[in-house]
Amino acid sequence: MGPNIKVASKRLFTIVLSFLVLFSTMAPTLQAFAADSTKGIETKVDRTELDNVVQSAKDVGVPIQKDSDLDMGVATTKSEVDAKVAEIKQDYENQIKAIKAEIEKKKECDKKQKEYEEKLAKYNQELEKYNKDMEKYKKEVLAYNQAIAELENHLHEDGYLSQPIGQSLVFKSEPNATVSISNGTVYSEKQLDSLVRSWGFGPGDWGYAYFEQLNKGLPGTPQHLVSGDLRTVFELGKTTTVTYTNLQNSTMNGKKIAKVVFKYTVKNTTRLPGKVPVFIKQDPTATIWYTAFFGDTTIGVDVQFFDEDDKPMALDGALLSFASLNRGDLPKYFNYNNSIEKVQNFNGQFMEINGSTIKNHSGSAYSDTNNAYLEDGSRFERDVWDTETSEYSWYGAIVGKVSGKRISYDMTGVYKGNVWFSLNSNIRAKNIPVKPIKPVPPVAPTPPQCPNIQANYHYDILYYQPAVEKKVTDDNNSDINNNTVLKDSVVKFILNVADLPAGHEKIDSLVFTDKLPTGYKADLVTTKQSSPDYDVNYDEGTNVITFSAKSDYLNTINANLNTVAKIAAPVVVGKVTKAGVTYKNDFTLTINNDYSVKSKPVKVHTPSEPKKDVFKGDETSSINGKVVNPGDVLRYEITYKNTTGTKQNVIITDKVPKYTKYLSSDNSGRESGGVVRWENEVENGKTWTVSFKVKVNDDINGKPVDNISHVKDDFNESDTNETHNPTPTGPKKEVLKFGTTTNIDGKRVEPEQKLTYAITYENTTGKAVKATITDKIPAHTKFVNAENGGTESGGVVKWTVDVAKDQKVTVKFTVKVDKDVNGEPIDNIARVNDGVNDYDTNETHNPTPTEPKKEVFKGGTTTNIDGKRVEPGQDLTYAITYKNTTGNDVNATITDKLPKHTSFVSAENGGAELGGVVTWNVAVAKDQSVTVKFTVKVDVNVNGAPIDNVAKVNDGVNDYKTNETHNPTSTEPKKEVFKGSTTTNIDGKRVEPGQKLTYAITYKNTTGNDVNATITDKIPAHTKFVSADNGGAETGGIVKWNVAVAKDQSITVKFTVKVDVNVNGAPIDNVAKVNDGVNDYKTNETHNPTPTEPKKEVFKGGTTTKIDGKLVQPEEELTYAITYKNTTGKDVNATITDKIPAHTKFVSADNGGAETGGVVKWTVAVAKDQSVTVKFIVKVDVNVNGAPIDNIARVNDGTNEF
């Protein structure tokens, strides 16, 4: 085929493909659906998601083809619709899932292709870098080989190793490392200093001077401590682990070192108490400092390096620097030549450096001779070789070659002050080259392999025929189809249509036609109200009613064809007007003037109603509505007539009337749980009568006897008419205001008020009786008298009276309310026995007034603390509650005198304080309560006096006093301090070293009961226990007494201590504690200052730099300063003398100091509590030759000799 034909064919294919894609895209929008005269309404299941996923497939470039629509048949019920819709939805979901799978395959293929292209680009970059790195590596290898060859020329020269070797470890500097310690405590400078001092070291100790210099951070030196360094203590025999992370500059054979772990174990130490002060460097290549205090200290070290996967790294061939190993480098005092630093038990190979003093002694590296001073045989002065930058640093160094994954060695310091040991790769031997690392070539990525990608889809078509159903209900909307209803009952015909499913076609018309049965009278007003969505038309001649859906309602149905449309059911409301008739009915539905369907019929029946009557005993005359008496026998009859048209199974039930007891029933009636039940088959047109008997309760007392039966047959159930029989009334009780006929039952009565009780009995027995009336005197009253021949005995009033048939009698008695009734109710019941009945009258009830109440609260709380202890300075809130029980609205005046030993703070509710009395005027409605409050503050000096309070209330009727509140206060225990055996309190006065002090603790029992008190007192700091009286015993620095103290009594206990000789200005303070089982007290604190010893300092001439313990040079000027503080408690003239130090000459003195005979003397006036400093200068002899310069001054202030 020629090239032009090929081009034309390609264009034609492109045009055809474009039309296919366009057609495929437009196809969903061209779909339409409509009713089918045979199949019904077409229903479309929502396919938006399918269409969306089809479009998504096209968007990502997936080839996709639409297949022919699939006919899913006809559904006639909701379950069929649901099943078909579910089937279609599942089909669409399956299609969507399949298309999405193709989309994912396409995306995954595109993703892999993109990843491949990114990896390929990265590979090309890495390959370019690798080629450059290889060129660089080749040059480095050449240079390395040349360096090794060059080393062959220096194998016997000073500073070189005796064999050529290269370095594979880079571990020189990590200033940003993160350091942490486990199994060890980190201290601050102050904490570590205090700890070391607690071991017995301090100023004046040569080892402490070194420690102090290191602890303060070696300021001004190249080795100074940095903020990330850690202070800790290693303990003998225990292992402390130090871990470094965040390493940025270190590698082994070119592989990154991510973590280094050091494990330290103290193996030996002298002079120290099994503990060594240590300073861990933040930079692991600077490693560690420790202070040996001029003893012999050995610390085992175990080291591991870890890679970025946290795996131990092989360190074979790595070279370690063991440098700055000094011998005899101390100032030339004492046995300085004994000082030595060693590396021992190294698990690798030591490699000696030519000319170095450090030699391998069978696994231990150290110098055999002094390498610090020329005059002691060293080749160099220490300051020449022992620095980081010195070209001679190899003089005190050796190299360690590692094998394996672990480095271990011991670092030993003998007769050393501070020891610095650093582990790193900074080899001190000359010209050690670093081995070049061969670069690793990158790996080319593999191109992805994509699978075949193709998608297809189709639409599903479904038709639906909606079902119709007619229902018949009563006025309560209960289904009564084929049931019997009473004549003139409301009956509703409901015309139901099944929901139209989502996707239904548009509904243009919806018409219901119903021919109503004869005897059914429609209520058109209610029918229209019940069918608001329809136009209702009724043809009275044909008795046909028609419902046509309104246009607005059709619009609602068609508002969204993609949702289920519920069709509102028209409702026909009317009455069945004939008894014993069967009403049968159906309806026809027509949709869109095309699809019609008829409902199945429903029917109801109207029966005859059952009847109920009541008779006395076996009599046949109805007594419904007539009075019956207690004890009468009543017979109830229930009559049922079957007018349903068929034989019925009939059940009659009757609940036994209240206030009666069941006796018997006929026709196999059975009583259970207060209900009588009969069951029988009754033929159509037949009548069935049943009966049962009951007896009226003797104590019915006027309550009616009412009864209804319930009848149920196979289609209907109903209640009978209700029978009603009244009964006679029992006796009545009234309470009267004395001397009146006013009934005050339920009304309030007052203390000491007279009350008259009246009991009225009516004889309803039908014959004359002798009645006995008894009444128990109400609680909280006293009997006064009784009328009508009543007599009182044992708190009960009794009457015996003759009462004729149907006549009444009233008897009375009078009582007096107790004075202290205080809110208790006055209740009363009488009893009457007439020989036939035993009656209790109604109960009368009369409330009485309540006295006002007083409460006291802890300021700001609602907890009543009446009777509880309160404290000096505490706020107390008093609340007075008054309830108005006068029976009228009142204006109440409330007054309250402020409690003694308090001061007024504030009052609420409009209260005003005047002359120590708080007054309120408040309106209080009948039966209401009011609470007023005021607050006071307890006097600071109350000291055990009680806080008591009573309020008064006048409401115009009554004058009340509230209850009295009571709150005790406490007397705090007292602490005093005496000189020796004197009785003069010296609290706040100065005491002297070695002086005896006696402490006295006095406790007063203010609890209101006898107590056992526990008194404890911690021995004051800077003193020692001497003795205690009153059975006090000292244990663990605490003196303890257990003493019985009677109510309101006091006790004093004492103990004696002796002030420490070296108290040196520290105060002697003391507090005791007392627990009496109720309160926990602390006494006042006693305080006694002590004198401070003068202080001596030495400075480098003309400076303020303290050099006590530091090395000084011949002919150097030294300034001595003596500071004295006057702690005698008075002004003094102090004499200060100082002998010129040996090996020095006097230069000058300030502050009037004069030198005579080698002694400098000052006489100075020093005011109370003030300080003075005097100074003099000396010059060190030129031939001092290592002798120490020591100095002590003396001070006499007329009281103390220091």
Number of C-alpha atoms within 10 A of each C-alpha: 5 6 8 9 10 11 11 11 12 11 12 12 11 12 12 11 12 12 11 13 16 11 13 15 16 11 11 15 8 8 8 9 16 13 18 13 9 10 15 20 27 20 26 22 21 17 16 10 12 21 18 12 18 25 15 15 22 16 10 13 13 20 14 19 13 16 11 9 11 12 11 14 12 20 22 15 16 17 10 13 22 13 13 19 22 13 14 22 17 12 16 22 15 14 19 21 14 16 24 17 15 21 25 17 17 21 15 13 17 15 14 16 16 13 15 18 14 13 17 17 13 15 19 15 13 17 17 13 15 19 14 12 18 17 12 15 17 14 13 17 15 13 15 18 15 13 18 18 13 13 22 16 10 17 16 15 14 17 23 23 25 17 14 18 19 18 20 21 24 22 20 18 18 19 18 16 19 16 20 15 17 12 10 17 12 17 15 12 15 10 12 19 19 13 14 20 13 10 12 11 19 17 12 10 13 15 22 24 21 20 24 18 13 23 22 13 18 15 12 7 8 9 14 11 20 14 8 15 16 21 21 20 21 21 20 18 15 13 21 20 17 20 18 21 18 15 21 14 16 19 18 21 20 15 14 18 25 20 21 19 18 20 18 21 19 22 18 18 23 17 15 21 12 16 20 23 22 24 23 23 22 23 22 28 19 19 18 19 20 25 25 29 28 23 19 18 25 23 23 21 20 18 18 19 23 18 17 12 7 11 12 17 18 18 20 17 20 20 28 26 19 26 25 24 25 27 30 24 20 19 13 14 12 11 11 17 19 16 20 25 24 19 25 21 15 22 18 21 15 22 20 23 27 22 19 21 24 30 21 16 13 10 15 18 27 23 22 12 17 23 28 24 18 12 10 13 12 17 17 16 16 22 11 14 20 23 14 14 9 13 15 21 22 29 31 26 29 29 24 22 19 21 16 14 14 17 20 18 18 20 21 24 28 21 23 27 21 20 22 17 19 19 17 20 22 22 21 27 24 19 17 20 18 16 18 20 17 16 16 10 14 15 12 14 15 9 13 14 8 13 10 7 17 15 20 14 20 15 20 20 16 24 25 24 21 19 17 18 19 21 22 25 18 17 13 9 12 11 14 20 19 17 20 25 27 21 18 15 15 20 24 25 24 21 24 20 18 18 16 24 23 18 20 26 22 19 15 14 15 21 18 23 18 19 16 21 16 15 14 19 18 21 14 16 9 13 18 19 12 16 19 16 20 24 15 19 14 15 10 11 6 9 15 14 19 18 24 17 21 17 15 11 16 18 13 12 21 17 12 14 20 16 16 14 19 12 17 18 21 25 22 24 26 20 19 25 16 18 19 17 20 21 19 17 19 21 23 19 22 16 16 13 11 11 17 14 14 16 18 12 14 17 18 24 25 24 23 17 20 23 18 22 21 26 17 18 14 10 11 10 10 13 18 19 14 12 14 21 21 21 17 14 20 21 22 24 17 23 17 23 18 24 22 26 15 12 16 19 15 20 17 24 20 22 17 25 18 15 18 20 16 19 14 14 20 13 14 12 17 15 19 9 7 12 15 21 19 19 17 14 13 18 17 14 13 11 13 16 15 18 20 22 22 22 19 21 17 16 18 21 21 15 15 18 20 16 20 20 24 18 22 18 22 15 18 20 19 16 17 20 16 14 18 18 17 17 18 18 16 22 21 20 23 22 26 18 17 15 10 9 12 11 15 17 20 14 13 18 23 19 17 15 14 20 21 22 23 18 23 17 23 19 23 23 17 10 11 15 18 14 20 16 23 20 21 16 23 18 15 18 20 16 18 13 15 19 13 13 12 18 15 18 9 7 12 15 21 20 19 17 17 14 18 17 14 12 13 13 16 15 19 21 23 22 21 20 21 16 12 11 20 16 16 14 18 21 17 20 20 24 19 24 17 22 11 14 18 14 20 19 20 16 14 18 17 17 19 19 21 15 22 22 18 24 22 25 18 18 15 10 11 12 11 15 17 19 14 15 18 20 19 18 15 14 20 24 21 23 20 23 17 24 19 23 23 20 13 10 15 18 14 20 16 23 21 21 16 22 20 15 18 21 16 18 13 15 19 13 13 12 18 15 18 8 7 13 15 21 21 20 17 18 14 18 17 14 14 11 13 16 15 19 20 22 22 21 20 21 17 12 12 19 16 20 16 19 21 16 20 20 24 18 23 17 22 11 9 11 11 16 17 19 16 13 19 19 17 21 20 19 20 20 21 17 24 22 25 17 18 15 10 11 12 11 15 18 19 15 15 17 23 20 17 15 14 20 23 22 23 18 23 17 22 20 24 26 21 10 11 15 18 14 20 16 23 21 21 16 23 18 15 18 21 16 18 13 15 19 13 13 12 18 15 18 9 7 13 15 21 21 20 17 17 14 18 17 14 14 11 13 16 14 19 20 22 22 21 20 21 16 12 14 20 16 17 14 18 21 16 20 20 24 18 23 16 22 11 12 13 11 16 17 19 16 14 18 18 17 21 20 22 17 19 19 14 18 16 21 17 18 15 10 9 10 11 13 15 17 18 13 12 17 13 15 15 14 20 22 22 21 17 21 16 22 20 23 24 22 14 11 15 18 14 21 16 22 20 20 17 23 18 15 18 20 16 19 13 14 20 13 13 12 19 15 18 9 7 13 15 21 21 19 17 18 13 18 17 14 13 12 13 16 15 19 20 22 22 21 19 20 16 12 10 15 12 14 12 15 17 11 14 14 19 15 21 16 22 11 10 13 11 14
